[in-house]
């Protein structure tokens, strides 16, 4: 594993991080932070939750797997 770059910020390194609108840990922990920005490789990802109907196939597959055990 390449762990020597964990926690480092530098040109050319992956930028996987979360940006919050909080000044202190108390502010960070006291709200849901739904306005956070998640960066993967320096680009914001979509953090919108999927519709429940879009998750039906995942739930059904899990249920069938657990019943066959």
Helices and strands as residue ranges (DSSP letters): E 17-19, H 25-30, E 37-40, E 43-44, G 52-55, H 56-67
